[in-house]
């Protein structure tokens, strides 16, 4: 299915947000995620079903100054 992930269209096979993070090799512990501009908490990701065309934002903290 096609999703917009961090502003870029991507073809993915995962049907849940948790599965998507695994597919894209993200570490789950220190992320903020949103589906269609709605925040999705870490506890909700496994049950967050993805649909064709969803806009997903994945943010991870960065170190630096």
C-alpha positions as CSV (number, residue, x, y, z in Angstrom):
1,X,0.0,0.0,0.0
2,X,1.1,3.6,-0.6
3,X,1.6,5.9,2.4
4,X,3.0,9.4,2.8
5,X,5.8,8.9,5.4
6,X,7.5,12.1,6.6
7,X,6.3,13.9,3.4
8,X,7.5,11.2,1.0
9,X,5.3,8.6,-0.8
10,X,6.4,5.0,0.0
11,X,5.1,1.6,-0.9
12,X,4.9,-0.6,2.3
13,X,3.5,-4.0,3.2
14,X,2.7,-3.3,6.9
15,X,-0.9,-2.9,8.0
16,X,-0.3,-1.4,11.4
17,X,1.8,1.5,12.6
18,X,3.9,-0.8,14.8
19,X,4.5,-3.1,11.9
20,X,5.5,-0.1,9.8
21,X,8.1,1.0,12.3
22,X,9.6,-2.5,12.2
23,X,9.5,-2.6,8.4
24,X,11.4,0.7,8.3
25,X,13.8,-0.4,11.0
26,X,12.9,2.3,13.5
27,X,13.7,1.9,17.2
28,X,10.3,2.1,18.9
29,X,11.4,3.4,22.3
30,X,12.2,7.1,21.6
31,X,9.8,8.1,18.8
32,X,6.8,10.3,18.4
33,X,4.3,9.1,15.8
34,X,1.2,10.6,14.1
35,X,-1.3,9.3,11.6
36,X,-3.1,11.9,9.6
37,X,-2.0,14.7,12.0
38,X,-3.3,12.7,15.1
39,X,-0.7,11.7,17.7
40,X,-0.5,8.0,18.2
41,X,1.0,6.9,21.5
42,X,3.4,4.0,21.8
43,X,0.7,1.9,23.4
44,X,-1.7,2.5,20.5
45,X,0.7,1.7,17.6
46,X,0.0,-2.1,17.5
47,X,-3.7,-1.4,17.1
48,X,-3.4,1.6,14.7
49,X,-4.5,0.2,11.3
50,X,-3.1,1.9,8.3
51,X,-5.1,2.7,5.2
52,X,-4.0,3.6,1.6
53,X,-2.9,7.2,1.5
54,X,-2.5,7.8,5.2
55,X,0.0,10.5,6.2
56,X,2.5,9.2,8.8
57,X,5.0,11.3,10.7
58,X,7.8,9.6,12.6
59,X,10.0,11.8,14.7
60,X,13.0,10.8,16.7
61,X,15.1,12.9,19.0
62,X,18.4,14.2,17.8
63,X,21.5,15.2,19.8
64,X,23.4,18.2,19.1
65,X,23.6,21.9,19.8
